[in-house]
Amino acid sequence: MRDDIAQRVKQALVQGLQLKINPEDIADDESLFGEGLDADSIAALEIVFALEEEFGFEVEDEELRIDLFDSVRTLTSYIEKRLALQSPTL
């Protein structure tokens, strides 16, 4: 499940940031800012919009922290937690 979510995160990054690379070329620990994917604060908003569309939930303002955007891995962990909260328990 984690690999599926990570792949969907990478796809959302490529689409949201209009990157000219394959999602598979993004490493799980690649930085989204600076030397990594070179995202900026405007790109962070595009990332949020792309993830909200891909996974069907809204990212709350209080959840928007810089460490959330460290890497694909941190975004994947966040999304796993959010999806777990949405899943009904039996």
Buried (B, 14 or more C-beta within 10 A) or exposed (E): EEEEBBBBBBBBBBBBBEBEEEBEEBEBEBBBBEEBBEBEEEBBEBBBEBBBEBBEEEBEEEEEEEEBBBBBBBBBBBBBEBBEEEEEEE
